[in-house]
């Protein structure tokens, strides 16, 4: 029987990267989808001088696609500036995973949303606003 998921999705589902929590994170983003029940938390540790995400962890409660997309999102964001990480798109995550089944595309939205919320949380804690990243 063929998988509906790409090889990359299955690889990250069975061996997800950057799972866990960061104590005293620079920023924390939590999202959930009440329809499918997926919930995830993304923790970021940012170097305040360079705005680079030095560490990133994720806790995901969800389906194969939710786990794989949250893992891939953390890989894409690690060692990027917060501006670069904020610009990661839902399509980019799905494409990097070799595509997602249409009915699972909403899962890739969650990880990117959680990452963006973590970045906004970091900015707020430092008296900054998201507008500086959107310019």
C-alpha positions in Angstrom: 0.0 0.0 0.0 1.4 3.4 -1.0 1.8 6.2 1.6 -0.2 9.3 1.0 2.8 11.1 2.5 6.2 11.8 0.9 9.3 10.0 2.1 10.5 13.3 3.8 7.2 13.6 5.7 7.5 10.0 6.9 11.1 10.5 7.9 10.4 13.5 10.0 7.3 11.9 11.5 9.3 8.8 12.7 12.4 10.9 13.7 11.2 14.5 14.3 13.9 17.2 14.9 14.0 19.8 17.7 11.3 18.3 19.9 11.0 19.5 23.4 10.9 22.7 25.4 13.2 25.5 26.1 13.3 26.8 29.7 12.8 30.6 29.8 12.4 31.0 26.0 13.0 34.3 24.3 9.6 33.7 22.6 6.8 31.2 22.8 4.0 30.6 20.2 1.1 28.3 20.7 -1.5 27.4 18.1 -4.3 24.9 17.8 -6.8 23.7 15.3 -10.1 22.8 17.0 -11.4 21.0 13.9 -8.6 18.4 13.7 -7.4 18.7 17.4 -3.7 19.5 16.5 -1.9 21.7 19.0 1.7 22.9 19.0 4.0 25.1 21.0 7.2 26.6 19.4 9.9 27.8 21.8 12.7 30.1 20.5 16.0 31.2 22.0 17.2 34.4 20.3 20.6 36.1 20.5 19.5 39.6 21.4 22.4 41.3 19.7 22.1 39.5 16.3 18.4 38.6 16.3 19.4 35.1 15.3 17.4 32.1 16.5 20.0 30.1 18.3 17.7 27.3 19.5 14.2 26.3 18.7 12.1 23.5 20.1 8.6 22.3 19.4 5.9 20.3 21.2 3.3 18.9 18.9 0.1 17.0 19.6 -1.2 16.0 16.3 -1.2 13.9 13.2 1.6 12.8 10.9 1.5 16.0 8.9 1.4 18.2 12.0 4.5 16.5 13.5 6.4 16.6 10.2 5.6 20.2 9.5 6.5 21.4 12.9 9.8 19.5 12.7 10.6 21.0 9.2 9.6 24.5 10.3 12.1 24.4 13.2 14.8 23.2 10.8 14.1 26.1 8.5 14.1 28.7 11.2 17.1 27.6 13.2 20.2 29.9 12.8 18.1 32.4 10.8 17.4 36.0 11.9 13.9 36.6 13.3 13.1 38.5 10.1 14.2 35.6 7.9 12.3 33.1 10.1 9.2 35.3 10.1 9.2 35.2 6.3 9.0 31.4 6.1 5.8 30.5 4.3 3.3 27.7 4.6 4.0 26.7 1.0 7.7 26.6 1.6 7.3 24.2 4.5 5.0 21.9 2.4 7.3 22.1 -0.6 10.4 21.2 1.5 8.5 18.2 2.7 7.9 17.0 -0.9 4.2 18.2 -0.7 1.3 17.3 1.5 -2.0 15.8 0.7 -4.5 18.6 0.0 -6.6 17.6 3.1 -3.5 18.0 5.3 -2.3 21.4 4.1 -3.9 23.1 7.1 -1.3 21.3 9.2 1.5 23.2 7.6 -0.2 26.4 8.5 -0.1 25.6 12.2 3.7 25.4 12.5 4.3 28.6 10.6 1.7 30.4 12.7 3.2 29.1 15.9 6.7 30.3 14.8 5.3 33.7 13.9 3.6 34.0 17.3 6.9 33.0 19.0 8.7 35.8 17.1 5.9 38.3 18.0 6.2 37.2 21.6 10.0 37.8 21.6 9.6 41.2 20.0 6.9 42.3 22.6 9.1 41.1 25.5 11.9 43.4 24.1 9.6 46.4 23.5 9.7 46.0 19.7 6.9 45.6 17.2 6.3 43.3 14.2 6.2 46.2 11.9 10.0 46.4 11.8 10.0 42.9 10.3 7.4 43.6 7.7 9.1 46.6 6.1 
